[in-house]
Amino acid sequence: MEDKKLGLNTICTHVGEIKDEQFKGAISPLYMSSSYAYQGVDIKRYPRYLNTPNQEALSKKIAVLEGTESALIFGSGMAAISHTLLAFLKKGDHIVVQQTIYGGAFNFMQEEFPKYGIEFDFTDGFEQEDFEAKIKSNTRVVYVETPSNPLMKITDLPMIASLAKQHGLISIIDNTFASPVNQRPAEFGIDVMIHSATKYMGGHSDICAGAVAASAVHMDAIWNVAKNLGGSLSDYTVWLLERSIKTLVIRVKAQNRNAKRLAKWLEKHPLVKKVYYPGLKSHPQHELAKKQMSGYTGMLSFELLPDLDAAAFMDSLKLIKHSMSLAGVESTILSPAETSHALLTPEQRAEQGIADNLMRFSVGIENKKDLIVDLEQAFRQIAKEELEAQYD
């Protein structure tokens, strides 16, 4: 049976596994060698060339998950982003970038692109005309992230793919927040998919990695940059990531269910100003999300009422961890203004709609009622403190 015809759970469990021919173990063996023979072999292997046995096996699994010909893994999500962009952009080239993207990617473009002579423009919105307005004669790439971090805005993937093909551009998406379980952009014609594999693919808050999936031609261009910049991943981490992906579908579907239920609960809470989650009917792009996503992710964001202390709220949580990163099996919460988007100026955050009292909530696999109890006691604590302050 062809790999691409297998179900997602079967792909996660079996595709790309290395057969243990010596001891017949049930899982892929780990090859830790950094030195391989170069004479009389079909493949000259070297860790920096991203072609050790474990690297190759995991790359195959990720490619099949994303529905592409090829994939590569990197030492971090930012390594995946930077290697990919530098593979398709050179001095004098121009890239059109979606209005709101991950803060690290935003900062990379702001600080590094000028050194390379690469031009860039951010769109004023998310509609086709917003992207078209920024395309120039030297534009080579269009870059999007959907759902976006942290406001969960949805970009129309068929529109982006069509626009890119019309203008001869390479379309690139950061697919981290959705994961291949909830969204497979290649099916809509997107050229290159990027992941911070630290997040849903890793899923246990113990791995730092990145991944890129694309056609063989596009991956060759990325590999040519990768072998020079050296953003490779250790084989032990590769092996751990391959293990983690085996439960990707199970974890993500559980997180999807919890997030949708909690988003509905938060939306009705009197101390919450606004909830950002594409699975809510109130989300302005809910219908678009339904068309291009098979699930709405375990990520959501919400704003507290303006007078409430966001830091005190997070500190009052007992079960949900006040912690950086996202997509682990445990629920975590953070302030984007202090973490993922801290490198942006206050004015830049305001332009993107990122308020200081915005909370980004990565929903885990805990029991829904336990998460609600924890949130409610934290709400009561900050409401009590606010009331006491009024009478001091």
C-alpha positions as CSV (number, residue, x, y, z in Angstrom):
1,M,0.0,0.0,0.0
2,E,1.4,3.4,-1.0
3,D,2.4,5.7,1.9
4,K,0.3,8.6,0.7
5,K,-2.9,6.4,0.8
6,L,-2.4,5.5,4.4
7,G,-4.4,7.1,7.2
8,L,-2.7,9.8,9.3
9,N,-2.4,7.6,12.4
10,T,-0.7,4.9,10.3
11,I,1.6,7.4,8.7
12,C,2.6,8.8,12.1
13,T,3.2,5.3,13.4
14,H,4.9,3.5,10.5
15,V,6.1,5.6,7.6
16,G,9.8,6.3,7.7
17,E,10.6,3.8,10.5
18,I,14.0,2.1,10.3
19,K,13.8,-1.7,10.4
20,D,15.9,-3.2,13.2
21,E,17.4,-6.0,11.1
22,Q,19.8,-7.2,13.7
23,F,17.6,-7.6,16.8
24,K,14.1,-7.2,15.3
25,G,13.1,-4.5,17.8
26,A,9.7,-2.9,17.4
27,I,11.0,0.7,17.0
28,S,13.6,2.4,14.9
29,P,17.2,2.0,16.1
30,L,19.2,5.1,16.9
31,Y,22.4,5.7,14.9
32,M,24.6,8.1,16.8
33,S,27.6,8.1,14.5
34,S,28.9,11.4,13.1
35,S,31.3,9.6,10.8
36,Y,30.3,7.2,8.0
37,A,32.2,5.4,5.2
38,Y,32.5,7.2,1.9
39,Q,33.9,4.5,-0.4
40,G,31.8,1.7,-1.8
41,V,28.6,3.1,-0.5
42,D,25.4,4.4,-2.2
43,I,25.1,7.5,0.0
44,K,27.9,9.5,1.5
45,R,26.4,10.3,4.9
46,Y,27.3,13.3,7.1
47,P,25.1,14.9,9.8
48,R,25.5,18.4,8.4
49,Y,24.2,17.1,5.0
50,L,21.0,16.1,6.8
51,N,21.2,12.5,5.5
52,T,22.1,10.3,8.4
53,P,19.8,7.2,8.7
54,N,17.6,8.7,11.4
55,Q,17.5,12.1,9.7
56,E,16.4,10.5,6.4
57,A,13.7,8.4,8.0
58,L,12.1,11.3,9.9
59,S,12.2,13.5,6.8
60,K,10.3,10.9,4.9
61,K,7.6,10.7,7.6
62,I,7.2,14.5,7.6
63,A,7.0,14.7,3.8
64,V,4.2,12.0,3.7
65,L,2.4,13.8,6.5
66,E,2.4,17.1,4.5
67,G,1.7,15.4,1.2
68,T,5.0,16.5,-0.4
69,E,7.8,14.8,-2.3
70,S,10.5,15.7,0.2
71,A,11.3,17.2,3.6
72,L,14.2,18.2,5.8
73,I,14.6,18.7,9.6
74,F,16.5,21.5,11.3
75,G,17.8,22.5,14.8
76,S,14.9,24.9,15.4
77,G,11.8,26.4,13.9
78,M,13.8,29.6,13.2
79,A,16.5,27.6,11.5
80,A,13.8,26.1,9.2
81,I,12.5,29.6,8.5
82,S,15.8,31.3,7.9
83,H,17.3,28.5,5.7
84,T,14.1,28.4,3.6
85,L,13.9,32.2,3.0
86,L,17.6,32.4,2.2
87,A,17.2,29.6,-0.3
88,F,14.8,31.6,-2.4
89,L,15.8,35.2,-1.8
90,K,19.1,36.9,-2.8
91,K,20.3,40.5,-3.1
92,G,17.8,42.7,-4.9
93,D,14.9,40.3,-4.4
94,H,11.6,41.2,-2.7
95,I,9.2,39.2,-0.5
96,V,5.6,40.0,0.4
97,V,4.8,39.0,4.0
98,Q,1.5,38.5,5.7
99,Q,0.6,41.4,8.1
100,T,0.9,39.3,11.4
101,I,3.5,36.6,11.7
102,Y,5.6,34.9,14.5
103,G,7.7,37.6,16.3
104,G,10.9,35.7,15.7
105,A,10.3,35.6,11.9
106,F,9.4,39.2,11.9
107,N,12.5,40.2,13.8
108,F,14.7,38.0,11.4
109,M,13.3,39.9,8.4
110,Q,13.7,43.3,10.1
111,E,17.3,42.7,11.3
112,E,18.9,40.3,8.7
113,F,17.3,41.0,5.4
114,P,18.8,44.5,5.1
115,K,22.3,42.9,5.5
116,Y,21.6,40.7,2.5
117,G,20.0,43.5,0.4
118,I,16.6,41.7,0.4
119,E,13.5,43.9,0.3
120,F,10.3,43.1,2.1
121,D,6.8,44.5,2.6
122,F,4.1,43.5,5.1
123,T,0.6,43.5,3.9
124,D,-2.1,45.9,5.3
125,G,-4.6,43.1,5.6
126,F,-5.4,39.5,4.7
127,E,-7.4,39.8,1.5
128,Q,-6.2,39.2,-2.0
129,E,-6.0,42.9,-2.8
130,D,-3.7,43.4,0.3
131,F,-1.2,40.9,-1.1
132,E,-1.5,42.1,-4.7
133,A,-0.8,45.7,-3.7
134,K,2.6,44.8,-2.3
135,I,3.8,42.7,-5.3
136,K,6.6,44.3,-7.3
137,S,8.6,43.4,-10.4
138,N,11.4,41.9,-8.2
139,T,9.0,40.0,-5.8
140,R,10.0,36.3,-5.6
141,V,8.2,35.0,-2.5
142,V,4.9,35.4,-0.7
143,Y,5.0,34.3,3.0
144,V,2.0,33.5,5.2
145,E,1.2,32.0,8.6
146,T,-2.3,30.6,9.2
147,P,-3.7,30.4,11.9
148,S,-1.5,33.4,12.8
149,N,0.4,33.8,16.1
150,P,-1.2,35.0,18.4
151,L,-4.4,36.4,17.1
152,M,-5.5,33.2,15.1
153,K,-6.2,35.1,11.9
154,I,-6.9,32.9,8.9
155,T,-5.4,33.4,5.4
156,D,-7.1,32.0,2.4
157,L,-4.7,29.4,1.1
158,P,-6.2,28.7,-2.3
159,M,-6.1,32.4,-2.9
160,I,-2.4,32.7,-1.9
161,A,-1.5,29.6,-4.1
162,S,-3.4,31.0,-7.1
163,L,-1.9,34.5,-6.7
164,A,1.6,33.1,-6.4
165,K,1.3,31.0,-9.5
166,Q,-0.2,34.0,-11.4
167,H,2.9,36.1,-10.6
168,G,5.5,33.3,-10.7
169,L,6.2,33.5,-7.0
170,I,7.1,30.8,-4.4
171,S,4.4,30.5,-1.7
172,I,5.6,29.6,1.8
173,I,3.5,29.0,4.9
174,D,4.3,28.6,8.6
175,N,2.0,25.7,9.3
176,T,3.0,25.3,13.0
177,F,-0.2,26.3,14.7
178,A,-2.3,24.0,12.5
179,S,0.0,21.0,12.2
180,P,-0.5,18.5,9.3
181,V,-3.4,17.0,11.3
182,N,-5.5,20.1,10.9
183,Q,-4.2,21.6,7.7
184,R,-2.3,20.3,4.7
185,P,-1.5,23.4,2.6
186,A,0.1,21.4,-0.3
187,E,-3.4,20.2,-1.1
188,F,-4.3,23.9,-1.9
189,G,-1.2,24.5,-4.0
190,I,1.1,26.0,-1.4
191,D,4.8,25.3,-2.4
192,V,6.7,25.1,0.9
193,M,5.5,24.2,4.4
194,I,7.5,25.2,7.5
195,H,7.1,23.9,11.1
196,S,8.5,24.6,14.4
197,A,8.7,20.9,15.2
198,T,9.3,21.9,18.8
199,K,5.6,22.5,19.0
200,Y,2.9,19.9,17.9
201,M,5.2,17.5,16.3
202,G,7.3,17.2,19.4
203,G,4.4,17.7,21.7
204,H,6.1,17.1,25.0
205,S,8.0,20.3,25.6
206,D,11.4,18.5,25.5
207,I,12.5,18.9,21.9
208,C,13.8,21.9,19.9
209,A,13.5,21.3,16.1
210,G,12.2,22.6,12.8
211,A,10.9,21.0,9.6
212,V,10.4,22.0,6.0
213,A,8.3,20.1,3.4
214,A,8.1,20.8,-0.3
215,S,8.7,19.4,-3.8
216,A,12.1,17.7,-4.5
217,V,13.1,20.7,-6.6
218,H,12.4,23.2,-3.9
219,M,14.0,21.0,-1.2
220,D,17.2,20.8,-3.2
221,A,17.4,24.6,-3.1
222,I,16.9,24.6,0.6
223,W,19.4,21.7,1.1
224,N,22.0,23.7,-0.8
225,V,21.7,26.5,1.8
226,A,21.4,24.1,4.7
227,K,24.7,22.3,4.0
228,N,26.5,25.6,4.1
229,L,24.8,27.2,7.2
230,G,24.8,24.0,9.2
231,G,21.5,24.1,11.1
232,S,21.4,20.3,11.5
233,L,19.7,18.4,14.3
234,S,21.4,15.8,16.5
235,D,20.4,12.2,15.8
236,Y,19.2,11.6,19.4
237,T,16.8,14.5,19.1
238,V,15.7,13.2,15.6
239,W,15.0,9.9,17.2
240,L,13.0,11.5,20.0
241,L,11.0,13.5,17.5
242,E,10.2,10.5,15.4
243,R,8.9,8.8,18.6
244,S,6.8,11.8,19.4
245,I,5.2,12.1,16.0
246,K,3.7,8.6,16.5
247,T,1.1,10.1,18.8
248,L,0.7,13.4,16.9
249,V,-2.9,12.7,15.6
250,I,-4.1,11.5,19.0
251,R,-2.7,14.4,20.9
252,V,-3.8,17.1,18.4
253,K,-7.4,15.9,18.2
254,A,-7.6,15.9,22.0
255,Q,-6.2,19.4,22.1
256,N,-8.6,20.5,19.4
257,R,-11.6,19.3,21.4
258,N,-10.4,20.9,24.6
259,A,-9.6,24.2,22.9
260,K,-13.0,24.5,21.2
261,R,-14.8,23.8,24.5
262,L,-12.7,26.3,26.5
263,A,-13.0,29.0,23.8
264,K,-16.8,28.8,24.0
265,W,-16.6,28.9,27.8
266,L,-14.2,31.9,27.8
267,E,-16.3,33.8,25.3
268,K,-19.2,33.8,27.8
269,H,-17.0,34.8,30.8
270,P,-17.8,38.3,32.1
271,L,-14.1,39.1,32.7
272,V,-13.0,38.3,29.2
273,K,-13.1,41.1,26.6
274,K,-12.5,39.0,23.5
275,V,-11.6,35.4,22.4
276,Y,-9.6,34.6,19.3
277,Y,-10.3,31.1,18.1
278,P,-11.2,30.1,14.5
279,G,-13.5,27.3,15.8
280,L,-16.0,29.9,17.2
281,K,-18.8,31.0,15.0
282,S,-18.1,34.6,16.1
283,H,-14.6,34.4,14.6
284,P,-14.7,36.6,11.4
285,Q,-13.1,33.9,9.3
286,H,-14.8,30.9,10.8
287,E,-16.3,29.8,7.4
288,L,-12.9,30.1,5.7
289,A,-11.3,28.0,8.5
290,K,-14.0,25.4,8.0
291,K,-13.1,25.1,4.3
292,Q,-9.4,24.7,4.7
293,M,-8.9,23.1,8.1
294,S,-10.0,19.7,9.4
295,G,-9.7,20.9,13.0
296,Y,-9.2,24.3,14.6
297,T,-6.0,23.6,16.6
298,G,-5.4,23.6,20.4
299,M,-4.3,27.3,20.3
300,L,-6.4,30.2,21.3
301,S,-5.9,33.7,22.7
302,F,-8.1,35.9,24.8
303,E,-8.0,39.5,26.2
304,L,-9.0,40.3,29.8
305,L,-11.0,43.4,30.6
306,P,-8.7,46.4,30.4
307,D,-8.6,47.1,34.2
308,L,-7.6,43.6,35.1
309,D,-4.0,42.6,35.9
310,A,-2.9,40.0,33.3
311,A,0.3,39.1,35.2
312,A,-1.6,38.5,38.4
313,F,-4.1,36.3,36.5
314,M,-1.3,34.1,35.1
315,D,0.4,33.9,38.5
316,S,-2.9,32.8,40.1
317,L,-3.2,29.7,37.9
318,K,-2.4,26.5,39.6
319,L,-2.7,23.8,36.9
320,I,-2.1,25.7,33.7
321,K,1.6,26.6,33.5
322,H,2.7,30.2,33.1
323,S,5.4,29.2,30.6
324,M,6.9,29.9,27.2
325,S,6.4,27.9,24.0
326,L,3.3,25.9,23.1
327,A,1.6,22.7,21.9
328,G,2.8,20.4,24.7
329,V,0.4,17.9,26.3
330,E,0.3,20.2,29.3
331,S,-1.7,23.5,29.1
332,T,0.4,26.6,29.1
333,I,-0.3,30.4,29.0
334,L,1.8,33.4,28.3
335,S,1.8,37.1,27.4
336,P,2.8,37.6,23.7
337,A,3.9,41.1,24.5
338,E,6.5,39.7,26.9
339,T,7.6,36.6,25.0
340,S,6.9,35.7,21.3
341,H,6.5,39.4,20.3
342,A,8.8,41.0,22.8
343,L,11.2,41.9,20.1
344,L,8.6,44.1,18.4
345,T,8.3,47.7,19.6
346,P,5.0,48.7,21.4
347,E,4.0,50.5,18.2
348,Q,4.6,47.4,16.1
349,R,2.6,45.3,18.5
350,A,-0.3,47.8,18.4
351,E,-0.3,47.7,14.7
352,Q,-0.7,43.9,14.8
353,G,-3.5,44.2,17.4
354,I,-1.4,42.6,20.2
355,A,-2.6,44.2,23.5
356,D,-0.6,44.0,26.7
357,N,-3.5,42.1,28.4
358,L,-3.7,39.5,25.6
359,M,-3.1,35.9,26.8
360,R,-2.0,33.1,24.4
361,F,-3.4,29.9,25.7
362,S,-2.0,26.5,24.5
363,V,-4.6,24.0,25.5
364,G,-3.3,20.6,26.5
365,I,-4.9,17.2,26.9
366,E,-6.0,17.5,30.6
367,N,-9.7,17.0,31.5
368,K,-11.7,20.0,30.4
369,K,-13.4,20.5,33.7
370,D,-10.1,20.7,35.5
371,L,-8.9,23.4,33.2
372,I,-12.1,25.4,33.7
373,V,-11.8,25.1,37.5
374,D,-8.3,26.5,37.3
375,L,-9.3,29.4,35.1
376,E,-12.3,30.3,37.2
377,Q,-10.3,30.4,40.5
378,A,-7.8,32.7,38.8
379,F,-10.5,34.9,37.5
380,R,-12.0,35.2,41.0
381,Q,-8.6,36.0,42.5
382,I,-7.9,38.9,40.1
383,A,-11.6,40.2,40.5
384,K,-11.1,40.1,44.2
385,E,-7.9,42.0,44.0
386,E,-9.4,44.6,41.7
387,L,-12.4,45.1,44.0
388,E,-10.1,45.4,47.1
389,A,-7.9,48.0,45.3
390,Q,-11.0,50.2,44.6
391,Y,-11.6,50.5,48.4
392,D,-8.0,51.0,49.5
